[in-house]
Amino acid sequence: MNRCFKILGNGQIWDVKGILSSAPQKTFEDLFSGRALGQMAREFDQSLPSDKKIFSNFKENSKITGLSVTNALLSKDKNAAGKALVLLRQLAKNAAKGIEVLTKGKGCKPDWPNKERNYWKNLDVIIIGGGVSENTTGKVLVELIKIYLSSRDLQDIEVYQAKFPGKEAGFLGAVANIRGLVCKEAKKKKLRKISAIGIDLGRDEIGVGLMAINLNGENIILRRGTYLGLFQHSVKTPYHFQRKGFLDSRKSYSKKEYAMGKDIRRLILEKIADLIVLAQAKAMDAGLQISRHIAVSVPGSTGSTSNGYIVNSTDYLPFFRKKDGFNFSHTLEGLLVRKGIKGYHVHIINDGIAAGIANVCFGPFKTKGEKFAFFGVGSGLAGCVGLL
């Protein structure tokens, strides 16, 4: 289904403080994210004797994470499932309090411009996405958020579980954002159908999706049943642990550190280029021409889709920002040329906005003419706000 929408911005929701009076310095991301859920589970287990620990039995890669809570909730262990529900209630309460603060216009940072101050006021629709929103865990979280909002006389705010909670939200939304360019190209070539590549660059994984766009009717990105697009795949983002050394954007790096950071950047771009080559081959297998426009969902503010720069908030991607003299789109285009893929144009978009677009365009809710917000609750907290 096509929807007309206008993105107002992402509003830096993760910087909102003061949600809990007991922890006034904690940000929205500290209190409402997959990372936050994992921290709550670790603190819970630390308070118990070694033979009574709950979430240690559900570790992911030798660590208690938000997924450990999900696994406990879905387990046959009634005690573990009960404790998981307790933590989800707290996470939902944190989320609902944050939503209450934002929609009442009280969650603004002092230095926010007036336009951004009004982004989050008077919300009509909330979409909860990201890894925490998947399956049963997401259903529980959404229902608990609704209960709290009703108790605060905010029952008119509609809350939905995201249709696309994972990597597919990023690359689907990125492609949807440039659909006009892709369709214009197809019409020029007198094609009835064309395929387009979308990439989602995440902290832990890079996802690729190949979508077929039909120019007849409403130009909907095609889906087969519950399966999205023609092809999707994901790989680990290179050197996750080494990238932790680049978390402080204000730090001055040594020549050795700078060289290592640039090498990690090169490896990440190589991985993205390889996924594009793979998707191109899948398009050929399907007998479809592929668009020369490639869409990439990235962390951080991107400004104009066409200028190719990541502006900020890329603390785990070394030297990817405009201030580093790095143009993401142009660099990736050059890398594709070296791989024999010429004439392609790379368009970037903020990952929270991309995920919001995907879920607004193709989500289950039926409202229109209202203000919506999308919260992507994964390893961090991404999001956007806009108008239907």
VODRENVO-79585 format. One record per atom (N, C-alpha, C, CB): x, y, z. Coordinates in steps of 0.2 Angstrom, whole numbers, plus 5000, padded with zeros to 4 digits. Glycine has a CB too. Example, Ala and Ser with C-alpha at 12.3 -4.5 7.8 and 13.67 -1.06 7.14 Angstrom:
<pts>
506649725039;506249785039;506649845039;505749785045;506449895035;506849955036;506450005039;507049975029;
</pts>
This chain:
<pts>
500449945000;500050005000;500450065000;499550005006;500350114996;500750174996;500450225001;500750204989;500850265004;500550315008;500950385007;500650295016;500650435007;500950505007;501250525014;500550555003;501850545015;502050565021;502550615020;502350505025;502750655026;503250705026;503650685033;502950775026;504350675032;504750665038;504950735040;505350625036;504850745047;504950805050;505750805053;504550815056;505950745055;506650735057;506650685062;506850805061;507350675065;507350625070;507450645077;508050585068;507550715078;507450745084;507950725090;506750735086;508450685088;508950665093;508550635100;509350725095;508150585099;507750565105;508150535110;507250515102;508750505108;509150465112;509450515117;509650425108;509450575116;509850625121;509350645126;510050685117;508650635126;508250655131;508350625138;507450635128;508450675142;508550655149;507950665154;509150685152;507950645160;507450655165;506850615165;507250725164;506950555161;506350515161;506150485168;506450455156;506750465171;506650435178;506950475183;506950365178;506550495188;506750535193;507350505197;506250555198;507350445198;507850405201;508550405197;507650335203;508550415191;509150415187;509050475182;509250345183;509050535184;508950595180;509450605174;508950655184;510050575175;510550585170;510550535164;511250585173;510150485165;510150435160;509750455154;509850365163;509950435148;509550455142;509050405140;510050465136;508650425135;508150385133;508450315131;507750415127;508950315127;509350255125;509550215131;509950275120;509750245136;510050205142;509450165145;510350255147;508850195144;508250165147;507850125143;507850215151;507850135136;507450105132;507750085125;506850145130;508050025126;508449995120;508649925122;509150035119;508849885117;509049815118;509649815122;509249785111;510049865122;510649865126;510449875133;511149925124;509949925134;509649935141;509349875144;509149995141;508949835140;508649775142;509249725145;508249745137;509749715141;510249675143;510649695149;510849665137;510749755150;511049785156;510549775162;511149865156;509949775161;509449765167;509449685169;508749775165;509549645164;509649575165;510249555169;509549535159;510849585167;511449575170;511449595177;512049615166;511149655179;511049685185;510649635190;510749755185;510149615187;509649565190;510049505193;509049545186;510449475188;510749415190;511349425195;511049385184;511649485194;512149505199;511949505206;512549565197;511249525207;510949525214;510849455217;510349565214;510949405213;510749335215;511349295217;510249305210;511249245221;511749195222;511949155216;511649145228;512549125215;512749095209;512249045207;513449075209;511949005211;511548945210;510848965208;511548895215;510649035209;510049055208;509949105202;509749095214;510449115198;510449165193;509949135187;511149175190;509649185184;509149165179;509349175172;508549215180;509649235170;509749255163;510449225161;509749325162;510849205166;511549175164;511449115160;511949165170;510849085161;510649015157;510449035150;510148985161;510349095148;510149115142;510649155138;509449145142;511249155139;511749195136;511849195129;512449175139;511949245126;512049255119;512849265117;511649305115;513149215114;513949225113;514249245120;514049285108;514049205125;514449205132;514249275135;515149205131;513749305133;513549375137;512749375137;513849435133;512549405143;511849415144;511649485140;511649425152;511149475136;510949525131;510249535132;511249515124;509949585128;509249585127;508949525124;509049645123;509249495120;509049425117;508949375122;509449405111;509349375127;509349325133;508649335137;509949345138;508449395137;507749405140;507249375136;507649485142;507249385130;506749365125;506749285125;506949385118;507349255125;507449185126;507149155132;508149155125;507249195138;506949175144;506149175144;507249215150;505949235141;505249235141;504849185137;505049305137;505249155131;504949105127;505049035129;505149115120;505449035135;505648965137;505148925141;506348975142;505248865142;504748825146;504848835154;504748755144;505348875156;505548885163;505048945165;506248905164;504548925169;504048975171;504349025175;503548935175;504849005179;505149055184;505549105179;505649025189;505949085174;506349125170;505849175166;506749085165;505349145163;504849185159;504549235163;504349135156;504349225170;504049275174;504549325176;503849235181;505249315177;505749365178;505849405172;506349335180;505749375166;505849415160;505249465159;505849365154;504649445161;504149485160;504149545165;503449445162;504449535171;504649585175;505049645172;504949565182;505549615169;506049665165;505749705160;506649625163;505349665156;504949695150;504449745153;504549645146;504149735158;503649785161;504049855163;503349755168;504649845166;505049905167;505249935161;505649885171;505549905156;505749935149;505149965146;505949875145;504549935146;503949965143;503750035147;503349915144;503850025154;503650085158;504150145156;503750075165;504850125155;505350175153;505150205146;506050145153;504950165142;504750185135;504150235135;504550125130;503650215139;502950255139;503150315143;502450215143;503550315148;503650385151;504050425146;504150375157;504550405142;504850445137;504350465132;505350395134;503950425130;503450445125;502950505128;502950395123;502750495134;502350545138;502750615138;502250525145;503450615140;503850675140;503850705134;504550655143;503950665128;504050695122;503450725119;504350645117;502850685120;502250705116;501950765120;501750655116;502150775126;501950835130;502350895129;501850825137;502950885125;503350945124;503850955129;503051005122;503950915134;504350925140;505050885139;504050905146;505250855134;505850815133;506350845129;505650745131;506350915128;506750945124;507450965127;506451005121;507950955124;508650985126;508651055126;509250955122;508951095131;508951165131;509251195124;509451195136;509651165120;509951195114;509551175108;510651175114;509051135109;508651115103;508351185100;508051065105;508351185093;507951245090;507251235090;508151245082;506851285090;506151285090;505751235086;505851355089;506051225080;505751175075;505751105078;506051175068;506351085081;506451015084;506051015090;507251005085;505951065094;505551065100;504851035098;505551125103;504651055093;503951035091;503850975087;503651095087;504450945086;504350875082;503950825086;505050845081;504050825092;503750765096;503150775099;504250735101;502950845099;502350855103;501650835099;502250935103;501250815103;500550795101;500550735096;500150845098;500950675098;500950625094;500250585093;501550575096;500150555087;499550515086;499650445086;499150545080;500250425083;500350355081;501150345084;500250335074;501250285087;501850265089;502050195086;501950265097;502550185082;502750125080;503350095083;502850125072;503350045087;503950015090;504249965086;503749985097;504849975084;505249935079;505949915082;505349965073;506349885078;507049855081;506949785084;507249905086;507549765085;507549695088;507149675094;508249675090;507049725098;506649715104;505949705103;506749765109;505749735097;504949735095;504749665091;504849795091;505249625090;505049565086;504649515090;505649525084;504149475087;503849425089;503449435096;504249365090;503449385100;503149385106;503349445111;503149325110;504049455111;504249505115;503949575113;505049505115;503949585107;503649655104;502949655106;503749655097;502549605105;501849605107;501749625114;501549545105;502149595119;502049605126;502249685127;502549565130;502849705124;503049775125;502549825123;503749785121;502249815117;501749855115;501149865119;501549835107;500849805121;500349805126;500449835132;500049735127;501049825135;501249865141;501249935141;501849835144;501549955135;501550035134;500850065133;501950045127;500450025130;499750055129;499450055136;499350005125;499550005141;499250015147;499450075151;499449945151;500150085151;500350145154;500150205152;501150145154;500150215145;499850275142;499150285144;499950275134;498750235144;498050245146;497950265153;497650175145;498450245157;498450265164;498650345165;498850225169;498950375160;499150445160;498650485156;499850445158;498050455154;497650495150;497850505143;497450555153;498250465140;498550465133;498350405129;499350465134;497750375131;497450325127;497350335120;496850295131;497250395118;497150415111;497750395106;496950485110;498350395109;498950375105;498950305103;499650395109;498950295097;498950225094;499650195094;498650215087;499750135097;500450105097;500350045093;500650095105;500850035089;500949975085;501549945085;500749995077;501549875084;502149835083;502449845076;502049765085;503049855075;503249865068;503149805064;504049885068;502949815057;502949755053;503649735051;502549785047;504049785050;504749765048;505249785054;504949805042;505349745059;505749765064;506549765063;505549725070;506749725058;507449705058;507849745052;507549635057;508349715049;508749745044;508349765038;509349695042;507849725037;507449735031;507049805031;506849685030;506949835037;506649905038;507149955035;506549915045;507749945036;508249995034;508349995026;508949975037;508449935023;508549935016;507849945012;508849875013;507349925015;506649935012;506450015012;506149895015;506550045018;506450115018;506950155014;506450135025;507550135013;508050175009;507850175002;508750145010;507650115000;507350104993;506750144992;507250034991;506250144996;505650174996;505750254995;505150165002;506250274999;506450344999;506650374992;506950365004;506950324988;507150344981;506750314976;507950334980;506150294977;505750254973;505550304967;505050234976;505550364968;505350414962;505950414957;505250484965;506550414959;507150414955;507150344951;507750424959;507050294954;507050224951;506450224946;506950174956;505850244947;505350244943;505450284937;504650254946;505750344938;505850384932;506350354928;506150454935;506850324930;507350284926;507050234922;507950254931;506550194925;506250134922;505850164916;505850094927;505450214918;505050244912;505450274906;504650304915;506050294908;506450324902;506650264898;507050364905;506750204901;507050144898;506450104895;507450104902;505850134896;505150094894;505150024897;505150094887;505250024904;505249954907;504549954911;505849944912;504249904912;503649894916;503849874923;503149834913;504449844924;504649824931;505449834931;504449754932;505649854937;506449864938;506549844945;506649934936;507149824946;507449804953;507849854956;507749734953;507849864962;508249914965;508649884972;507849974967;509249904973;509649874978;509649924984;510349864976;509449894990;509549934996;510049905001;508849935000;510349945005;510849925010;510649955017;511549935008;510749915022;510649935029;511349925032;510049905033;511749985034;512349975038;512249985045;512850035035;512349935049;512149935056;512849925060;511649875058;512749925066;513349915071;513549845071;513049935078;513149795070;513349725071;513349695064;512949695076;512849715060;512749685053;512549735048;512149635054;512749705042;512549745036;512049705032;513249765031;511549735030;511049695027;510949725020;510349695030;510749675015;510649695008;509949665006;511149675003;509549705002;508949685000;508849704992;508349715004;508549654988;508449674981;507649674981;508749624977;507349734979;506649744978;506449744971;506449804982;505949724969;505649734962;505149784962;505349664959;505149834958;504649894958;504249884952;505049964959;503549884952;503149874947;502849944945;502549834949;502949964939;502750034937;502050044936;503150054931;501649984935;500949984934;500550004941;500649924931;499950024941;499650044947;499950094951;499549974950;500050064957;500250114963;501050114964;499950104969;501450084959;502150074960;502350044966;502450144959;502049994969;502149964975;502849924975;501549924978;503249924980;503749874980;503449814981;504249894986;503649764977;503249694977;503449654983;503349664970;503049614986;503149564991;502849504989;502949594998;503149444990;502849384989;502649354996;503349334985;501949354997;501749335004;502049375010;501849255005;502349335014;502649375020;503449385018;502649335026;503649355012;504349365011;504449435007;504549305006;504949465009;505049535007;505549535001;505349575012;505249564995;505749574989;505949504986;506349604992;506449514982;506749454978;507249424982;506949484971;507649454986;508249434989;508449474995;508849424984;508649445000;508949475006;509449435009;508349505011;509949475012;510549435015;510849485020;511049405010;511149455025;511549495030;512249465031;511149515036;512749505033;513349485035;513549525041;513949485029;514049505045;514349535051;514749595048;514749495055;514649655052;515049715050;515749705053;514749775054;516249715048;516949695050;517149735057;517349715045;517549695060;517949725066;517549765071;518449765063;517049725074;516549755079;516949785085;516049715081;517449735088;517749755094;518249805093;518049685097;518649805087;519149855086;518849925085;519549835080;518249925083;517949995082;517750025089;517249985078;517749995094;517650025101;518150075102;517649965106;518750065099;519250115101;519150185098;519950095098;518550195094;518450255090;517750285093;518350245083;517550265099;516950295101;516950365103;516750255108;517550395105;517550465106;517650505100;518050475112;517150545098;517250585092;517750645093;516650605089;517850665099;518250725100;518950705101;517950755106;519150635101;519850615103;520250635097;519850545104;520950645099;521450655094;521850585093;521950715095;521850565087;522150495086;522850495084;521650455081;523250445086;523950445083;523950425076;524350395088;524450425073;524550405066;524350325065;525250415063;524550285070;524450215070;523650205070;524850185075;523350245075;522650235076;522250255070;522350275082;522450315067;522150345061;522150295055;522450405059;522750265055;522850215049;522450155050;523650195049;522350125056;521950075058;521150085057;522050045065;520950145059;520350165058;520150175050;520150235061;520550205046;520450205039;520450135036;520950245036;520850095039;520850025036;520149985037;521449985039;519949995044;519249965045;518749995041;519149985053;518750065040;518250095035;518250065028;518450175035;518850055026;518950025019;518649955019;519750015017;518749915024;518449845025;517749845025;518749805031;517449895028;516749905029;516449915022;516449955034;516749965018;516549985012;516549925007;516950045009;517149885008;517249825003;516649775004;517949795005;516449765010;515949725012;515249745009;515849715020;515149805009;514549835006;514549824999;514449915008;515149844996;515149834988;515049764986;515849854986;515349714990;515249644989;514549624989;515649594994;514149654994;513449634994;513049664988;513149665001;513249724986;512949754980;513049704974;513249824979;513649684973;513849634967;513449574968;514649614967;513349544974;512949484975;512149504973;512949464982;511949554975;511249574973;511149584966;511049634977;511649614963;511649624956;511549564952;512249664953;511949514954;511949444951;511249414952;512449394954;510949424958;510249394959;509749434955;510049404967;509849494953;509349524949;509449494942;509549604948;510049484939;510149454933;509749384933;510849444931;509849344938;509549274939;508749284938;509749244945;508449334940;507749344940;507549374934;507549394946;508049394929;507849424923;507649494923;507349384919;507849534928;507649604929;508249644928;507349614936;508049704925;508549754924;508649784931;508449814919;509249814933;509349844939;509449914939;509949804943;509149954944;509150024944;509950044945;508750054949;510050104942;510750134943;510750174950;510950184937;510150174953;510150204960;510150154965;509550254960;510650164970;510750114975;510550154982;511450084975;510150124986;509950164992;510350134998;509250164993;510650175003;510950145009;510750185015;511750155008;510550145020;510350165026;510950165031;509750125029;511050225034;511650235038;511550265045;512250275034;511950255050;511850285056;512050365055;512250255062;511750405059;511950475058;511550515054;512650475056;511650585055;511250635051;511550635044;511250705054;511150635039;511450635032;511250695028;511150575028;510850745031;510650805027;510250785020;511250845025;510450815015;510150795008;510350725006;510450845003;509850685004;510050625001;510550614996;509350584999;510650674992;511050674986;511750694988;510750714981;511950724994;512550754995;513050704997;512550814999;512850644999;513350585001;513750595007;513750584995;513650645011;513950645018;513650625024;514250725019;513950595028;513650575035;513950635040;513950505038;513450665043;513650725047;513950705054;513050775047;513550665057;513750655064;513450585067;513450715069;513550575073;513250515077;513450445074;512450515076;514050445072;514350385069;514950355074;514550385062;514750355080;515350345085;515650275084;515050355092;515350225080;515650165080;515950145072;515150105082;515850205068;516150195062;516750245061;515550215056;517350225061;517950275061;517950315055;518550235063;518050375056;518150425051;517650425045;518850415048;517050415046;516550415041;516150475040;516050355043;516350525044;515950585044;516250645039;515950615051;515850695038;515950745034;516550785036;515450795033;516650795043;517150825046;517850785045;517050835054;517850725043;518450685042;518650695034;518350615044;518250735031;518350745024;518150685019;519050755023;517650645022;517450585019;516750585016;517550525024;516650575009;516050575006;515850495005;516050615000;515350475009;515150405008;514950385001;514550395013;514450424998;514250404992;514750404986;513650454990;515150454986;515650454981;516150404982;515950524981;516350384988;516850334989;516650264987;517050334996;516050254989;515750184987;515650184980;515050174991;515450234976;515350234969;516050224966;515050304967;516550254968;517250234965;517450164966;517750284969;517250134972;517450074974;517050024969;517250054981;516450034967;516049994963;516350004956;515350024963;516550054954;516950064947;517550024947;517150134946;517950014952;518549974952;518349904952;518949984959;517749884954;517449814953;517149804947;517049804959;517149854942;516849844936;516149864935;516949774934;515849894940;515149914940;515149994940;514749894947;514950014934;515050084932;514350114931;515450094926;514350184933;513750224932;513150214937;513450204925;513350194943;512850184948;512950254953;513050124952;512350264956;512350324960;512050304967;511850374957;512450314972;512350294979;511950354983;512950274983;511350334986;511050384990;510950364997;510250394987;511150405002;511150385009;510550415013;511750395012;510350385018;509750415022;509950385029;509050385019;509750425034;509750405041;509350335042;509550455046;509650295046;509350225047;508750225051;509850185051;508650275056;508050275059;507450305055;508050325065;507650355050;507150385046;506950325041;507450445042;507450295038;507350235033;506850185036;507950205031;506950165042;506550115046;505850145047;506850095052;505750205048;505150235049;504750235043;505250305052;505050255037;504750255031;504550185029;505250285025;504950135030;504750065028;504050045032;505250015030;504050065038;503450045042;502850085041;503650045049;502950145039;502450195038;502150175031;502650265038;502550165026;502350145019;501950075019;502850145014;502150035022;501949965022;501649935028;502449915019;501549975033;501349945040;500649935040;501549995045;500349915046;499649885046;499149945048;499649835051;499449995051;498950045053;498550085048;499250095058;497950105049;497550135044;497450215045;496850105045;497750245049;497650315051;497950355045;497950335057;497750415044;498050465040;497950535042;497650455033;498350585040;498350645042;498550655049;497650675041;498950615052;499150615059;499850615059;498850555063;500150635065;500850635067;501050565070;501050695072;501550535067;501850475069;502550475071;501750425063;502750435075;503450425077;503650355077;503550455085;504250345075;504550275075;505050265079;504750255067;505050215084;505650205088;505950135086;505450205095;506550135084;506950075082;507350055088;507450085076;507150005092;507449985098;507849925097;506849965104;508549935096;508949885095;509549885099;509249875087;510249885097;510749895101;510849965103;511449875097;510450015100;510450075102;509650095101;510850125098;509550165100;508850185099;508850235093;508550215106;508650215088;508550265082;507850285081;508750225075;507650335077;506950345077;506850405072;506650365083;506250415071;506050475067;505350495068;506150465059;505150555066;504450575067;504250615061;504350625073;503550605059;503350635053;502550645053;503550595047;502350665047;501650665046;501350625040;501450745044;500850595042;500450555036;500050595032;500050495039;
</pts>
